[in-house]
C-alpha cells in the first residue's frame, strides 16, 4: 500500500529532541500499539508498515528509528478524518535490533514526542519501542480483493427433487423457520455458469453437514454432507466444477455447538454421568433436562412453539421451574440457552482433537479452499490458533474467515483468522444509502477509520457485505428502492475488501430478517437481465483489468451532503464517485484522469459530473 507521494527518510545526529527543543507535554491523543499488526505490520525483508492515529491538531508525524547506523526520521503520510488523522509510512529495511519512537508537530509548530510510556519532553535512553517479533501477515494472495458469493444452500436451486426431505414445500414459498424447499448442491453446480458470468471468485456455502434443520448450524454429523443436499458426492462434483472455472469454495460450520443427536451428546443423554463423553460438554446439573418457567412463557412467547418440539428432538424431559430467571434453562450449557444447540467444551483435549480432525478432513479429502467460522467470538480463543495450524498444514493457501461483529482485531494478528465479516461496512452503507442517517462527509470519515482498523492484507480479505443469512436484505432495508441497492453494491465492489454478494441481491431479491432473508432464488427468468447483476459483472471485470481496484491503496478525496469520492492507488489510479442526490453533482478531482471506466458521468479537465442517484469510476494513469 504505497503512499501517494514520496517521503524520503532524513538522518539526524540524535533523537533526544528531534526538533532541537523540548516537546510539548500536554496529554495529546496518540494511538499506537506495537503488538497490533494494524499499527506495526512486518512486510518482509526488514520493512514495516507503521500506522498511528492522532487527534487532528497534530499536523506532522514521523517514525524515528535508532539503529547501529544512527538516527533516521521517516516522515509519515496523513489521511485526515474529522476525529482523527491516520498517519502511515513504510519504513526500512531495518535491522532486527532497531528501536524507534514517534515524533509529531502541533498546529502551532511545537514538537510532541511519543514513547512506550506516553508523551515525553524528549526521547531518553529507554524511551523507545523495539520491533515486534512477528511474522509477515499470511493472507492467501487469491483472497485479497476476491469477489465472494454467499449461498444458503437450501434456497438457491433444487437440482435433484429426488433427495427432497419429507414435507418439502413448493419452491418460492414464503420462507419459514421450520421448512424445506429442496435446495441442494447439485442445484448450485447447475448455476455455476451464472456465477462465472457474474465474476465470482469464491463461493461461501452456509453449512452443508448432516442436520435436521434447513440452516444446519445444529450439526449431527460433521463427517457427512446432508443427504438432502446430495451427500458427499454432490460436494465433490461442486468443488471440481467450480475449480474448473477458477472459483474457490469455502465451507461454513459452528464448532461452538451441535445438535442433541450428535454422537457425543446422544451418548450423554443415554448414559448420563457414566458417559465417556461427559467432559465434552458443560453440565450444570443431573439428570439432563430442559427447564422452563411457564409463568414467563405465555401464548405469544416465541419460545412456546419450540418447547413443544424439543423433548422429541433432544430426548430430554421438560421440567417446570419456579422463580425468576430465563424462560428456558437447559441443565447443560447451550448457545443462548437454545436446548437443541448444546455447546461443545473445546478446552477438553479430546473434543478439540475431534473438531480439528473435522477441519482437516474437508480440506484434505474434498479440496475445499477454506472455512467460515460461525460465532467465533464464543469459542475459547486459543482454539483458533490450533485450528489455523491444522487447516494450513493441509493447505497453506486455505482462507479462514470469522463471524465477529465489531472490532475483531485480536483475532486478526496472523495467528488465528485471515479476515472477518465486515458488518461495520454494512452499517455504513445502510446509514448513508438506506436510512439517510448520515451524510457523505460522515460516511467517508467512518469509512476511513474502518479501512485502517486492521493490517492491510486483512482489510483486503474482509467480507464487505450488505446482506446476509442473518440480516434483512439491503433492498428491504432500503424501502424497495433499487437505486439505493445499486449504489451500495458499487461501494461493495470499489472499497477495499472482498465484496460479499449474498445470493439473490444481484437480481434485487427482497426479504426481512430471518427467515425472510432466506427466500428461494427464482427458478425461472434470466438473472443477467437484472441491472444490478450487470453492474456486479461490469465492476468485477474492472477489478480484474485494473488491479488497483482490488488491491490498491485507498484514499478519501472529497465528500458532501449527498456524495463521496475516493481513490484506489496502485501502479495506476482510479477514482470512485457516488452520488445519492436527486440532482447531478460536480466535483473537482484535479488532473491526470483519462476516461470514465464505469457509470454515467461527464469528465472535464479537472472535474467529474455525476448524474443523480448514480456512481462513476474514473480511470487515471
N, C-alpha and C positions, 0 to 999 in steps of 0.2 A: 504494500500500500504506500507507494511513493508520495512524498509531499508534492504539492503543486508548484513549488518553486525551490530552487537550490539554496540551502543554508549551510555553507561550509563551516567546519569547526574552527575555533580560534585557540591559539596557545597562550598560556599565562604563566607567570612566574610562580604564583602560589594561589591557594583558594581560601586563605584566611579572610579575605574580603574581596571577592571577585570584582567588585566595582570600586575598590580602593577606599571605601568608607564603611563604617559600621551599618548594620542592617536595621531596618525599622522592625521593632519587636512587638508591634500590635498583633493581636490574635487573628492573623489573616487565615481565611479558609482555604487550605491547600490539602487536596485529597490524593494520596498516593499510597499504594500498598505493594511493597516489593515482592510479596508472596502470592500476589494475584496476577495471573498472566495477562489480564486486561490492562495492567499498568506497566508490567515489565515482561515482555514476551521474547524469549530466545528465538532467533531467526536462523541459527546455524552459522558456522564459521566465525564465531565470536561476535556476531552482530545481534543487536537487541532493538526492539521497538519499545520506546518509552512513551507513556501517556500519563498526564497529570490533569486533574480537574481543579480549577481555582475560581474564586469569585471574579466578576468581570473587571474590577478595579486594578487587577494586576495585568499590565499590558505588554510584558515581555517575559520570556521564560527560557531557561537553559538547563541542560544536564551538565554538571561539572564533574569530570572524571579525573581521578588521580591514579596514575599507574607508574611503572618504572620509567616511563618517558617524560613524566612531569604532569602538568595540569592542562587539560583540554576542555574547552567550553563548546558544547554542541547546542546551538540555538534550536528552539522548538517552534513549530508552526501552530498558529492559533486557529481553532474552529469555534466561532462565537455562538453562544446562545444567550438568552436573557438572564438566566440564573447563573450560568457557569461559562467560563472559557475552557475548552478542552484543548490541551496542548499535546502535540505529537512530535517525535523525532526518531529517526532510525540512526542508531549510534554504533560505531565500531568499524572494523573489528577491534575487540578489546581482549586483553589477556585475562585469564580466569581469576586472577587475584586483584583486578581493578576494583576501586572503590569510587563512590560518587555521592554527590549532594545535589541540591536543586537551588537555582538562583532565579529571582524574579525582579522586576521593577514595577513600582506602583504607577498610577496615572500621573503622579507628581514627580516621577523620576527617582524616587527613593528605592534603594535596594532592599530585598527581602530574601533571607537565606533560610531554606528548609532542610532539616536534618532528620534522622530517625527519631529524635526526641522532640521534634516540633520546630517552631520558628526560633531562630537564634540571631544574636547580634553579629556573629561571624561563624565560620566553619573551623572548628578546632580539630585536634589530632584524632579524636574518637567520634567525630560528628559526621560519619559517612556510612552509607549503606554498602553492603557487599553484594556482588552479583548473585542471583539465586542459583542454586544447584538444581536446575530443572531442564529437562529435555525440551526440544522443539515440539510445539503442539502438533500432534499427528492426526490430522483430519484427512480422510481419504480425498485425494485430488478430484475424483469423479463427483463427489458430493457437493463441492463448493460451487454454489450458483446453479445446481441442477434444478430442473423443473419436476416437482413431485405431484403425483395424482393419488389422492386418498380414496379408497374404496371400502364401503361397508358391504361385504360380500353377499349378504342375504338379500340385498336390494338393487344390485347392479344389473344382472342379467341371468335368466334361467336357461342354461344351456342343455340341461337334461331333466325334463319333468319326471323321469322315472325315479329319481332319487329324492323327490319332494317329500318332506315329512308328512305324517298323517295330519289331516286337517288344514293343509295349506290353502290359503285364500287366494282369490284371483289376483294376478299381477296388477299393481296400481291401486289396490285397496288402501283406504286411509290407514296409515301405519298405527299400530297399537303396540304396547309393551310386550304382550304375550301373543305373538303372531308370526306365522311364517308365510312368505310369498314365493319362495322357491329359488332364490338366487343361489348361484354356485360358482365354482372355479372354472368350469367349462364355459360358462357364460362370459366370464372375464376374458378367457382366451379368445372367444369369438369376437370380442370388441377391441382386440389389440390394434386392428387397423385404424380405428378411431383415435386411440391413444397415440399411436405413432404419428398420425396426421396432425394431431394437436401439438406435438412437440414434447411429449412427456419423456423424461429421462429415468424416472424411478417411480414404481408403484408401491404405495404403502397400503397393505391389507390389514383391516381390522381383524381380530382373532379368527382363526380358522380351525382350532383344535376341537376335539370332541367335547360337546357340551349340550345340555338340554335347552339352552336359551337361543334367541336369534342374534344376540350380541357376542356371546361366547367368552365373556370375561370371567365366567364361572366355570373353569375348566375341569373336566372329569379325567381326561387322558391327554397329557402333553405330548405323547409319542404317537398320536394318530390324528390325521385330518378328519374332521367330522364327515361321516358317510353322506349326510345331506349336502355337503359341498363337493362330493365326488371322491372323497378319500385321498390317500397318499398319491395315487397315480395321477389324479387331476392336478395336484400341485406340481408334480414333476413335469407334466405337459405344459403347464402355465409358465413355469420358470424357464424351461427350454425355449418355448416360443417367444417369450419376452426377450431373452438373451439374444436370440437371432436378430431381433430388432434393436439391439444395443440398449434395452430397457432393463434396469435393475429391479429387483423385487425385495422388499423388506417385510418382515412379519411383526405382528403385534401380540403381546401377551401381558397378563398380570402375573408376576411372580410373588405378589403380596397375598393373594387369596385364591381359593379353589372352591369347587362345588363339593357339597357333602358326599357325593358318590365317588369323589377322588379316593383312590385305594387306601391311602393312609388314614384319612378321616373316617371312611367307612369302617375300617378295622377298629377305630376308636369307638364308633357307635356300637359295634358288635361286642367288643371285648372290654370296654371301659378302661379302668385303671390298669388292667393286665395287658393292654395292647402294647406291642413292641414299638408303636409309633406315638406313644404318649408324649414324647418330647418334641414332636414335630409341630405341636400346637400349644397355645397357652389356655389352659382350662382353669376357670375361676372356681368352679365347684362341681362335685359329682353328686348324683349321676348327671350326664349330659341332658340338657333340656332347653327349651325356648321359653323364657319367662316373658309375661306380658301383663300390663296393667289395664284391665277392662275400663276403669274409670277415666283413662286418658285416651282411649281409642273408641270414639263414637262412630255412628253410622257413616259419616262422611270422611273419616280419617283415612289417608292414603295407605296406611299400613293394614287396614282391615282386610282388604281382598287378599293380601299376601299371607296373612295368618291362616286363612282357610286352606292354603296350598302347602304351607311349609311342613306340617307334620308328615305328609306323604312324601314330599321331596327330600326331607332330611332324615326321616326315620326316627325323629325325636318327638317326645310329647310336649304339648303346651302346658305351661304351669302358670296359674294366676299369681300375680304379685300384688302386694298392697303398698300403700305409702307413696312417697314421691320418688321420682326417678325418670328414667327414659320409658317411653311407651313400650318398647321391646328390649329385653336384655337377655340374650343367649348366655348360657353358663360357660361360654368359651369366647375368646376374643375373635371378633368378626369385623369385617370392613364396615365402618359406620354402623355397627350393630345389625347389619343385614344377615339374618340367620343362614341364608344359603351361600354365604361367602366367608367361611371360616379362614382366619389369617394364618399363613404359614409362619413358623418361627425360624427365620433364616440365621439366627445365631447358633442354632443346633447344627453341628458339623455334618450329620447325615442328611438333613434336609438340604443344606447348602450344596453338598456334593450332587444330590439328585437334580436340583434345579440347574446347576452348572452343566450337568450332562445333557439336559434338555437344550440349553443354549448352544452347546457344541453340535448336537445331533443334527439339527436342521440346517446349519451352515455346512457341515461336513457331508451329509448324505443327500441333501436336496439342493445344494449350491445356492441357497438364498444369500442375499447380499447385506444383511444386517437385521437389526432389531429396533423396534419402537417399544419402549417400556412404559407400561401403564403405571399410574400412581407411584412414580419413582421416589417421591419425597417420603412415602410411608414406609419404605423398606430400609432396613439398617444400612446406613451409608457405606460402611466398609464392604458390604456385599458387592457393590458395583465395581470396586477395584478388582475383585476376583472375577466378576462377570466379564469385564473388559479383557482381562488377561486370557480367559478361557476362549472367548469368541475370536480374539485377534490371533490366538495360537492356531485356530483353524483357518482363518482368512485374514491376513494382515490389512486388507482393504475393506473389511466389513465396517459398515456405518452404524453408529449407535446413537439413538436419539431418545430423549426422556420427555415424558409429560410432566412438566413442572411449571406451574403458573407463578408469575412474579420473578424475583431475582433468583436465577439458577447458577450464579457464579461459582459457588463452592463445588458444584457437580461438573464444572466445565473447565477444569485446570489441566486437562490432558491425561488424567489418570482414571476417569470414570466414563463420561459420555462425550461425544463429539459435538452435540447440539441439543437444543431444546425446542419444543413447540412454542412459537413466539406469540403468545396471547396478548402481549403488550402491543404488538403491531396491529392485531385485530381491533383492540380497544381504540387505538388512534384512528384507524380508518372509520370505525363506527362513529366516533365523536366528530370527526371532520366531515364525513360524507353522508352518514345516515341520519344523525340526530342534529347536526349543526351546532353541537355544544361548544366546539372550539373553532377558531378561525385559522387561516393558513399560517399565521405567524406562530401561534401556539403549536400547531401540528409540526412545523419544521423544528421548533425548539425542542419538543419532546422526542421527535424522531432522531435528532442529533444525539441526545443523551442515550437513547436506546441503541443506536448503531454502534456507539463506542462503549457499551456496557461490558462487552466481553472481548477476549482476544480476537484479532481479525479473522483467522481461519474458522473460529467458532461462529462468528457473526455470519460469515458466508454460507454456513451449513445449517443455520437455524431455519425451521419451517415457518415461513411467513404465511399464516393462514388468516382467512376472513370468515370461514365457516368450518364446522367440524361435526362429527357424530355426537358431540356433547353440547353443542350450542345451536341456537336458531340460525337458519341460513341468513346470509347477509342480505339477500333480496327481501326477505320478510322483515328484517330489522330496518331496512330502508323504505318500508312502506310500499313495496312493489315497484319502486322507480328503477327501471333497468339501467338508466344512465348513471345512477349512483353506484350500482354494482360494477359497471364497466370501469368507472374511474378508480374504484378500489382495486379492481383487477390490474389496471395499469400500474398502480403503486406496488402491488404484489410482484409484478413482472419487471420492475425497474429499480426498486430499492435493493440494498444488499440482503442476501439471504437465499433460501431455497423456496421459491414460490410454491405454496401448497394448495393446489386446486382440489377442493372437495367435490367428489363425483357429482355431476349434475349442475354445479354452479356455472359451468361453461355454457349450458343450454338454458340458464336462467330458471332453475328449479327454485321453488319456494318451500317453506316449511318452518314451523315454530320449534320450540325446544323439544328435546327428546320426549316422545318418539317422532314428533313431526319432522324433524330434520333427517329422518331415516326413511324417506319415501323411496318408491321404486323409480329407477331411471326408465323413461318411456321406452317401451319395446318397439314402437314404430316411429317413423319420421327420420329425417336426416339431421344428425347433430351438427353437421357442417353448415347448415342453413342459419344457425344462430349467430347474431352479430358478435356476441361475447366470445363464442368459440373461435370465430375468425380473428378476433382481437388477440386471444391467447396464442393462436398459431403464429400470427404475424410477429408478435413480440418474442416468442420462443425462437423464431428464425433470426430475429435481430440479435438476441443474446448469443447465438452461435456464430454469427458473422461479425459481430462487434464484441470481442472478448471483454472490453471494459464494462459492458452492460451486466455481465455475470460476475466478474472478478475485480473490477476496478475500484479505486478509492471513491468514497462518497463525500461530497462537499455541498453544504447548503449555499444557495445563490441569492434567492430573494423570496419574499412572501408578502401577502396582503390579506385583506379580509377574506377573499374567496379563492386565492391561488397560492400555489407553492412551486418553486423552481429549485432544482438541484442538479449537480453534475455527477457523472461517473468518469473517473480518470484512470487511464492506463497508458499504453503506447499511443492511443488515440483518446479523444474526448467525446462524450455525448452529454447532452443536456435534456432534462425532462421538465416539462411544464404542465401542471394540472390545474384546470380552471373549473370550479363548481358554479360560477355565477351564471345568471341568465343572459349575460351580455359578454361580448368579447373583452379580452384583456390584452394589453400590450406591455411587454416587459423588456427593459434594457438588458441585453446579455453580452455586450461587448463584441469584439471582432473575433475572427478565426473560425466562424461557423460556415459550413459548406452547403448543407441542404436539410430539408425536413425528411427524416427517415421513417417516421410513423405519425399518423394522425392528421388533423386538419388545422393548418396554421399558415401564416404568411411570414416568411423570413426576409427581413430587410438588412441593411448594412450592419446595424448594431442592435437590432431588436427582433422580437418574435411576437406576433399577434396570434392569440389562441382563441378559437371560436368558443361560444358558450357551451358549458357543460361538456367539455371535451379535453383532450390531452394531446400533446405532441412530443416527439423525440427529435431533437436536432443533432445532426452529426457534424463533428468537427475533425480537426487533424492534430 
